[in-house]
Each structure stands twice: as structure tokens, then as C-alpha cells.
């Protein structure tokens, strides 16, 4: 019996030893993996920060050495230094894997680390490894601020009859026509640079510096810009109903008034001696567009974003025929005044809660599916004409339509970017664009491209 009890004690000891080892293994696994997971998350943050830092250098056209220098410095600031504590860091431009592999507009950061264990080495696991990866865009910026995107027409960008463009930024004409850029009759363009894919025709006029003919076309401009959410047919403000979901413009005539953001079914019409102030926020023009008409008519807004769309969600349903209740472009005329600033260029920050971040650089955005101008100055044409005046700040986008500034009209823009299919400045008119140090950077493949993580 005594021998049996001694054998039992020995067996219990064996079981206890084995059980203790198993329990210790689980405890060690929990502690070591918990520590490693925290380290892993910190490594991912470091990779993200390094990718953004390197992409910023890429974005501004800096050298590969600068990408490496500032990227690794940012990663080290987050606690991961290449060659120390089992850490390996690589910065690749272009990325070597993933959706952007081989695309030199993007920068990839990879961090690998070997982590020593504390408890698991008791059961023979001395270390394990992990890797993290991050990719950011770094599209090289340009200082261009005026784009005529039409690709094959004469006079895609036309300055005529004693008119002028002055800009301390660049001017781009995408037309491949031999006279895609056309400057005549005592007119001038003065800009940082003037690029045209085709050629420039100059008669009795000047372009300073001389146009860079045969330039590379600008592609995919604003392609990643999403469409604002619109509840078509849901109206905060409208004129009289015309049936079939169409409305006359919401009209303000000869009064001083402040208006609020919202959906304006049938658009907005400022006329007579009206002086209208737009509160900061997002304004949706559902058909009817925006019209300012009259020598004393004034529309002003600080921190506003205007989205000009159709009366229905499918603009293409109109084909080439539509009424002004269905769609109408911007129209400022007869000595009317338009003063608008985007949220990013506003004197107030209150707009930030009411304008989606994606649109905070824009004061005007025409629906990409809206009716198009197939040739220069073919309707729909966004017009500032007949001695109108405008003081603007931010981006104007009507990428499939024409922009016409004509008949003794003066437009001044601070940190402005203008994007249209065709542009005409005519009959003693001027477009003056000035950029200062507060202007967002990166206008080459989409104004105000933000350095963002994509993987």
C-alpha cells in the first residue's frame, strides 16, 4: 500500500509539472503576443507616418534621397530605426507590390521586425517576426491654376480683343490643335508658365513667358473627386412648381437678405437691387443654376460650396436638349457682382462643420454628368459677362463645359483654380489670379491633391 501511495505521489508530480508547463505556455503566449501586438500596431503607425512624409517629398518634386531621408527620419521618430533592435525599414518609389506596384506617383514603406519573447522561450520559442506596409500618394505638384481641358479644338483657350490673363501660377491648355491656345487683338497672358499640348497662335498680342508648345496633356483631372450626396426632388427652397418635378428659380429681387445652405430646386436668381449674403455651408442647385442679373445685384458668400446639378439624378436623360429648369450654368451679367470664397479660403472656420472636407477647397462644382460643351463656347457656357465683376477664392470646376469672361468683365481670384473644357476671355475683360503662401499645393492631376494613404 505504501508503494502504491508513493507511485500516486510521483504521478501527481508528473501531472502537475506537465500542467504547469502548459499553463505557463498559455500565460506566456498571452503576454508575449499582447506585447507583440502593441508593438505591431505602433509599427503600422510608423509605416503610415513614414509613407506620408516620403510622399510629401515626392509631391513637391524632391529627390529620391530626400524621400529616404525624411521617410526614415519620421519612422525613427516613432521608435523604429533601420538596423536596430531587429528592425528593417525599406522605402520604395515606386511600390514593389500591391495595387500601385510600379506606379512612380506612389511611395511604399515596409517595416519588418524580429521580436524576442519573454516567456515563450521557456518552451523553445525564442523570437518571432512580423511585417507592416503602407502606401501613400505622392503625385508631383504643379503650380497651374487655369486649365482648358478640351483636347482637340482651335481656341480651346482664347484671349481676345484687349483682354488679359495675369497669374503668378501656371496656365494649361490641353488642346492638341496647332492653334489650341489663341491670343489675338491686343491681348496678353502673363503667368508663371504657359503650357499647350498643341500650338499657340499669337497675333498683335503677347504671351509671357513664351508658350511651351508640345507639352504633356493633363489627364484624369479631378477624377477621384466624388459626387456630393443629393436628395433629388427634396427642396429646402424653390420658386413656383412647373410640374414634373421642375421649379422656377428661387428669386430674390431688390432686397437685402441673408440666405441659408440647402437644396434650391430650380436654382437661385438674384436680380434688381438685391444684396444677398450666403451663410457658410453647402448649397445644391437642382436645375436652374445660379443667375445674378442687374447693376446693383450682389451675391456674396464666405465659406460656401455650391454644387450645380440637374433637376433629376440622371443628367444624361436630357440628351442634348434641356430646359433651363432642368439645368442651367452659372450666369453673372449686366454689371452684377459675385463675391465667393471656399471654405478653405474663408475668413471663418464655421463652414468646416457644414462642408465635407473633400469640397472645402471649392466654391463651385458642376456635376460631371451635366450637359457638355462639345465645342468652344457651345452651350452650356458658364458666363461672367456684360460688365460683371467677381472676387473669388478657391476652385471653380466645370470640367465638361465652357467658361466665358467677356464684355468688360473683371474677375479677381485669390488662391483660385479654374477648370473648364474651354475658356474664353474676351472684349476688354480680365482674369487676375494670385496665389500666396496659404494656397494649397498640388494642382497637376487634381487641384489640392491631399497626401493620403491608399494602402
PyMOL commands that set and color helices and strands:
alter all, ss='L'
color gray80, all
select helices_A, chain A and resi 2-59+64-77+120-123+315-318+350-353+357-359
alter helices_A, ss='H'
color red, helices_A
select strands_A, chain A and resi 87-92+106-116+127-137+144-148+157-160+164-167+170-173+181-184+188-190+193-196+200-203+206-208+212-213+237-238+241-243+246-247+250-253+256-259+262-265+268-271+275-278+281-286+290-293+298-302+304-309+330-333+337-341+362-366+381-385+389-406+410-426+430-434
alter strands_A, ss='S'
color yellow, strands_A
deselect
rebuild
show_as cartoon
